[in-house]
Amino acid sequence: MDLSILYPKVQEFIQDQLGVSIAKLALQKNPFPEIDWLTILNQIEAKTKSREKLPTWFSTKAIIYPSKLSIEQTSSERTAEYKSSFLEGNSLIDLTGGFGVDDYYFAKKINKITHCEINTVLSEIVGHNFKQLGVTNIECIAGDSLTTLQSTTEKWDWMYIDPSRRNDTKGKVFMLKDCLPNVPENLDFYFEKSDAILIKTAPLLDIAAGLSELQNVKTIHIVAIENEVKELLWELHKNYLGAIGIKTVNLTKDATNSFDFILNQESTEANYSLPKRYLFEPNSAIMKSGGFNEISEQYRLDKLHKHSHLYTSNELIDFPGRVFEIQDAIPYSKKEIKIHLENSKQNITTRNFPETVELIRKKWKIKEGGNSYCFFTTDMNNDKIVLICTKIK
C-alpha cells in the first residue's frame, strides 16, 4: 500500500482532476515523479466512480481507492444499507470482504465484524479506510477465508458471502458451483461456523437454479435501484425447511417500493380481462421474482394475458411500478397503426409481442420520446393490440 498518494499536494491534484478524461491525463507529464503515475491515475478514476455510488467514502479525507474494477464490483451504499436493515446479532464474518462497503453498514447493526480478503493489498487498504471512516469494530484478516475458518473454533451469528465468477466460466450459465468460493461444496462446513448465512449474487443467477444448488433457504431478497435489479440476497438458516419468502424492493430517490410473497403458493391465481381504464407495469424486482399471479391477487388487478405481465383496473391504486392511463386500445393492424401511430413520436414498450421495439420504430417511422407511451402486447383473447397511454407515475 503506497501511502505517498496521501500527501496533501497529491490529494489536492487528485481532487482537481476528478471527471477529467483518464486517456487525456495519461499523456501528460507526471507532476509527482516520485509516485507511480498509473497509481495516481487509478486514484482519480476510482474516486470519480465513487462520487454517486459511495458518497461516504468520496466525502471522507485520505481514503485510498483500489482498482477501478473493485469499485465497479462493490456494493453501492444504498444496497449495503438495505442488507444491514434485516440483520441483527453480536458477530458477523464476511468471507469475501472486498472494499468493505457492506461491512461498514453491517458494523452499524452488529457489534463485531470480521472482514476476510484474499488480496493482501486490498485488505490493507480497507483497514486504513475504516480508520479514516471512524469504524472501530471491524477486524481485517488477509488470506483465504476457508483457512481462517478452519483455524478457529469460533462461531458467528451471521456469515456473509459474495461469490465471484471464475474467469473461465464467462459465457456459461451462471451457477454457484462455478464461483469462488464454491458455496454449494462448502455449505455444510459453513453451517458449522454460523447458523445464518447471507449470500449475495448477481441478478444474472436464475432463482430456480440457485434453489437447486442451495439448501435451507428461508428468504430471497431481490434488490433494485431506480428500477434496475442490482443483486439477489439469499438468506439461509441452519435446518430450515419451511416455505421460502420472496422480498422484492425497488429503492428510488424518494421511496422504497416493496412487494413480498411466498414462493410457489398453490392457491395463487390471476384474474384476466381486456384493458380497462388504467395500466400497471411491475418494477424490475417484481419481474425478476416471477410473482405475476401474486401481483394480480394482492392488488386485485386483472392480467391482460398469462405471459404479458401487464395489469389493468378501473381503479387507480398505489402500485410498485409504473402506472398509466389508457387513452386508446387498438388492434395491431396496418390500418389502425397508420391512423394512430405512423410518423409520430412515442415511447414504446413490448410485452409478449412478436416484434422488437427497433423493428416497430423502423416499420412505422415512429420517433423516440414525447409524452405518449405505447404498449405493444397480447390480450386475453390472444389478439395483438396496442395500448396508447399517458404516464401517471
C-alpha positions in Angstrom: 0.0 0.0 0.0 1.6 3.3 -1.2 0.9 5.9 1.5 2.7 8.6 -0.6 -0.6 9.2 -2.5 -1.9 10.7 0.7 0.5 13.7 0.6 -1.7 16.8 0.7 -0.5 18.1 -2.7 -1.2 14.7 -4.4 -4.7 14.5 -2.8 -5.3 18.1 -4.0 -4.3 17.1 -7.5 -6.5 14.0 -7.5 -9.5 16.1 -6.3 -8.9 18.7 -9.0 -8.8 16.1 -11.8 -12.0 14.2 -10.9 -14.1 13.7 -14.0 -11.2 14.5 -16.4 -10.6 12.0 -19.2 -8.0 9.4 -18.0 -6.8 8.9 -21.6 -6.0 12.6 -21.8 -4.4 12.7 -18.4 -2.2 9.6 -19.2 -0.5 11.6 -22.0 0.5 14.4 -19.6 3.8 14.6 -17.6 3.6 13.2 -14.1 3.8 16.2 -11.7 4.9 13.8 -8.9 7.8 11.8 -10.4 8.4 10.0 -7.0 5.0 8.4 -7.3 3.9 5.9 -10.0 1.8 7.8 -12.5 -0.6 4.9 -13.1 -1.3 4.7 -9.3 -2.3 8.4 -9.3 -4.5 7.9 -12.4 -6.2 4.9 -10.8 -7.0 7.0 -7.7 -8.6 9.7 -10.0 -10.6 7.2 -11.9 -11.8 5.1 -8.9 -12.6 8.2 -6.9 -14.6 9.6 -9.8 -16.6 6.4 -9.9 -17.3 6.6 -6.2 -19.0 10.0 -6.3 -22.5 8.6 -6.7 -22.1 5.0 -5.6 -20.1 5.6 -2.4 -20.7 9.2 -1.2 -19.4 8.4 2.3 -16.0 7.3 1.0 -16.0 10.1 -1.6 -16.5 12.8 1.1 -14.0 11.4 3.6 -10.4 12.6 3.6 -7.4 10.4 3.0 -9.3 7.5 1.5 -7.2 5.1 -0.6 -9.1 3.5 -3.6 -8.4 0.1 -5.0 -8.6 -0.7 -8.8 -11.5 0.8 -10.8 -12.8 -2.8 -11.2 -13.1 -3.3 -7.4 -15.2 -0.1 -7.3 -17.4 -1.3 -10.1 -17.9 -4.7 -8.5 -18.5 -3.4 -4.9 -22.0 -3.0 -3.4 -23.4 0.5 -3.6 -24.1 2.2 -0.2 -27.8 2.0 -0.9 -27.9 -1.8 -1.3 -25.4 -2.2 1.6 -27.7 -0.2 3.9 -30.7 -2.3 2.8 -28.8 -5.5 3.7 -28.0 -4.2 7.2 -31.6 -3.4 7.8 -32.7 -7.0 8.3 -29.6 -8.4 10.1 -29.1 -8.4 13.8 -26.8 -10.2 16.2 -23.4 -9.9 18.0 -21.0 -11.1 15.3 -20.6 -11.5 11.5 -17.9 -12.9 9.4 -17.6 -11.7 5.8 -15.7 -14.3 3.7 -15.3 -12.1 0.6 -14.7 -8.7 2.2 -13.7 -6.7 -0.9 -13.7 -2.9 -0.5 -15.8 -3.3 2.7 -18.9 -1.3 1.9 -21.3 -4.0 3.1 -19.2 -4.4 6.3 -19.3 -0.7 7.0 -23.1 -0.9 7.2 -23.2 -4.2 9.0 -20.9 -2.7 11.7 -23.7 -0.2 12.5 -26.0 -3.0 13.4 -23.7 -5.8 14.6 -21.1 -5.5 17.4 -18.2 -7.4 15.9 -17.4 -7.8 12.2 -14.6 -10.0 10.7 -13.6 -8.9 7.2 -11.7 -11.6 5.2 -10.0 -10.6 2.0 -7.7 -12.9 0.0 -5.9 -9.9 -1.7 -3.4 -8.7 0.9 -3.0 -5.2 -0.6 -6.8 -4.7 -0.7 -7.1 -5.9 2.9 -4.5 -3.3 3.9 -6.4 -0.5 2.0 -9.7 -1.4 3.6 -8.2 -1.5 7.1 -6.7 2.0 6.5 -10.0 3.3 5.2 -12.1 2.0 8.1 -9.8 4.1 10.4 -10.5 7.2 8.3 -14.2 6.4 8.4 -14.0 6.1 12.2 -15.1 2.5 12.3 -13.6 0.5 15.3 -15.5 -2.8 15.4 -14.2 -4.4 12.2 -11.2 -6.7 12.2 -9.5 -7.2 8.8 -7.8 -10.5 8.1 -5.8 -11.0 4.9 -5.8 -14.5 3.4 -8.1 -17.3 2.2 -11.3 -17.2 4.3 -11.6 -21.0 4.2 -8.2 -21.2 6.0 -9.4 -18.6 8.5 -12.5 -20.7 9.3 -10.5 -23.9 9.6 -8.0 -22.4 12.0 -10.6 -21.3 14.6 -13.3 -22.8 16.8 -15.2 -19.5 16.8 -18.8 -19.3 15.7 -20.5 -16.2 14.3 -24.2 -15.2 14.4 -24.0 -14.4 10.7 -21.8 -15.3 7.7 -21.8 -13.2 4.6 -20.6 -14.4 1.2 -20.3 -12.6 -2.2 -19.0 -15.3 -4.5 -17.3 -14.1 -7.7 -17.5 -15.9 -11.1 -14.3 -17.5 -12.2 -12.9 -16.1 -15.4 -13.1 -19.5 -17.2 -16.9 -19.6 -16.7 -17.8 -16.4 -18.6 -20.4 -17.1 -21.2 -21.7 -20.2 -19.4 -24.9 -20.5 -17.5 -24.4 -18.8 -14.1 -24.1 -21.5 -11.4 -22.9 -21.0 -7.8 -20.7 -24.1 -8.1 -18.6 -22.2 -10.7 -17.9 -19.3 -8.4 -15.2 -18.6 -5.8 -15.7 -19.6 -3.0 -17.7 -22.6 -4.1 -20.7 -22.2 -1.7 -22.6 -25.4 -2.5 -19.5 -27.5 -1.9 -18.7 -25.8 1.4 -22.2 -25.2 2.7 -22.2 -28.0 5.4 -18.9 -26.7 6.7 -20.1 -23.1 6.7 -23.1 -24.1 8.8 -20.7 -25.5 11.4 -19.4 -21.9 11.8 -22.7 -20.0 11.6 -26.4 -20.8 11.8 -27.4 -17.9 9.5 -25.8 -17.3 6.1 -26.4 -14.4 3.7 -25.3 -14.9 0.1 -25.2 -12.1 -2.5 -25.3 -12.9 -6.1 -25.6 -11.0 -9.4 -29.2 -10.8 -10.8 -27.9 -13.0 -13.7 -28.5 -16.0 -11.4 -31.8 -17.7 -12.1 -33.8 -18.2 -8.9 -34.7 -21.8 -9.7 -31.1 -22.6 -10.5 -30.0 -21.0 -7.2 -32.5 -23.0 -5.2 -31.3 -26.2 -6.9 -27.8 -25.7 -5.6 -28.6 -24.4 -2.1 -30.5 -25.7 0.9 -32.3 -24.2 4.0 -33.2 -21.1 2.0 -35.7 -19.0 4.1 -35.9 -15.8 2.2 -34.7 -14.4 -1.2 -34.4 -10.6 -1.4 -34.4 -9.1 -4.9 -32.9 -5.6 -4.7 -33.3 -2.9 -7.5 -32.2 0.7 -7.6 -34.2 3.1 -9.7 -35.9 0.0 -11.4 -32.6 -1.8 -12.2 -32.1 -5.1 -10.4 -28.6 -4.9 -8.7 -28.4 -8.1 -6.6 -30.1 -11.1 -5.2 -29.7 -11.9 -1.5 -30.2 -15.5 -0.3 -30.9 -15.9 3.4 -30.1 -19.4 4.7 -30.8 -20.7 8.2 -29.5 -23.9 9.5 -32.1 -26.8 9.4 -34.8 -24.5 7.9 -37.2 -26.5 5.8 -40.2 -24.2 5.6 -41.8 -22.0 2.9 -39.5 -19.6 1.0 -40.3 -15.9 1.2 -39.6 -13.6 -1.7 -39.0 -10.0 -0.8 -38.7 -7.5 -3.7 -37.5 -4.0 -3.1 -37.0 -1.1 -5.5 -35.0 1.8 -4.0 -35.8 5.2 -5.5 -34.7 8.7 -4.6 -38.0 9.3 -2.8 -39.2 5.9 -1.6 -38.7 2.2 -1.1 -41.3 0.1 -3.0 -41.7 -3.4 -1.5 -43.7 -6.4 -2.6 -43.5 -9.7 -0.7 -45.0 -13.2 -1.3 -44.5 -16.9 -0.6 -42.8 -18.8 -3.4 -44.9 -21.4 -5.2 -48.0 -20.9 -3.1 -50.5 -23.2 -4.9 -53.7 -21.2 -4.1 -52.5 -18.1 -6.1 -54.3 -17.5 -9.3 -54.6 -14.4 -11.5 -57.8 -12.9 -12.9 -57.8 -11.8 -16.6 -59.7 -9.1 -18.5 -59.5 -6.9 -21.5 -57.9 -3.4 -21.0 -59.8 -1.2 -18.5 -59.0 2.4 -17.6 -55.6 2.0 -16.0 -52.5 0.0 -16.9 -49.9 -1.2 -14.3 -46.4 -2.4 -15.1 -44.5 -4.0 -12.2 -41.0 -2.8 -11.4 -37.9 -4.8 -12.4 -37.5 -6.5 -9.0 -41.0 -8.0 -9.2 -40.4 -9.0 -12.8 -37.3 -10.9 -11.7 -39.2 -12.6 -8.9 -41.8 -14.2 -11.2 -44.6 -13.3 -8.8 -47.0 -12.4 -11.6 -50.1 -14.1 -10.2 -49.4 -12.8 -6.7 -49.5 -9.2 -8.0 -52.9 -9.9 -9.5 -54.2 -11.4 -6.3 -52.7 -9.0 -3.7 -53.6 -5.8 -5.6 -56.9 -7.1 -7.1 -55.7 -6.3 -10.6 -56.6 -8.2 -13.8 -53.8 -9.5 -16.1 -54.1 -8.9 -19.8 -52.6 -12.3 -20.7 -50.8 -15.1 -18.9 -47.5 -14.1 -20.5 -47.9 -10.4 -20.9 -47.2 -9.4 -17.3 -49.2 -6.2 -17.6 -52.2 -5.5 -15.4 -55.4 -3.4 -15.6 -58.1 -1.9 -13.5 -60.8 0.8 -13.4 -59.4 1.8 -10.0 -56.3 3.9 -9.6 -54.1 2.4 -6.8 -50.7 2.9 -5.2 -48.6 0.3 -7.1 -44.9 -0.8 -7.0 -44.1 0.0 -10.6 -45.2 2.3 -13.5 -48.8 3.4 -13.8 -50.6 4.7 -16.9 -54.0 5.9 -18.0 -55.1 4.1 -21.2 -56.2 6.7 -23.8 -56.9 4.2 -26.6 -56.7 0.4 -27.2 -56.3 -0.5 -30.9 -55.8 -3.8 -32.7 -52.3 -4.2 -34.2 -53.3 -3.8 -37.9 -51.9 -1.8 -40.8 -55.0 0.4 -41.0 -55.0 1.3 -37.3 -51.3 1.9 -36.9 -51.3 4.2 -40.0 -54.1 6.2 -38.4 -52.8 6.4 -34.8 -49.0 6.0 -34.8 -47.3 6.2 -38.2 -44.7 9.1 -38.3 -45.5 10.0 -34.7 -43.3 10.4 -31.5 -43.8 7.7 -28.9 -42.2 5.8 -26.0 -42.6 2.2 -27.0 -42.6 -1.0 -24.8 -43.2 -4.5 -25.9 -44.6 -7.3 -23.7 -45.4 -10.7 -25.1 -45.2 -9.4 -28.6 -43.5 -11.0 -31.7 -41.8 -7.8 -32.9 -39.0 -5.8 -31.3 -39.1 -2.1 -30.4 -36.5 -1.4 -33.1 -38.4 -3.2 -35.8 -41.7 -1.4 -34.8 -40.0 2.0 -34.9 -38.4 1.3 -38.3 -41.5 -0.2 -39.8 -43.9 2.6 -38.8 -41.4 5.5 -38.7 -42.0 6.2 -35.1 -39.6 8.5 -33.3 -38.5 8.0 -29.7 -39.7 10.3 -26.9 -42.7 12.5 -26.2 -45.4 12.2 -23.6 -47.3 9.3 -25.1 -46.5 5.7 -24.1 -47.4 2.7 -26.3 -47.5 -0.9 -25.2 -47.5 -3.4 -27.9 -48.8 -6.6 -26.3 -51.2 -9.6 -26.4 -54.6 -9.6 -24.8 -56.5 -12.5 -23.1 -58.0 -13.5 -26.4 -54.5 -13.9 -27.9 -55.1 -10.8 -30.1 -52.2 -8.5 -30.8 -53.1 -5.0 -29.5 -51.5 -1.6 -28.9 -52.3 0.4 -25.8 -51.8 4.2 -26.2 -51.3 5.7 -22.7 -50.3 8.7 -20.7 -48.0 8.2 -17.7 -49.3 8.9 -14.2 -46.3 7.5 -12.2 
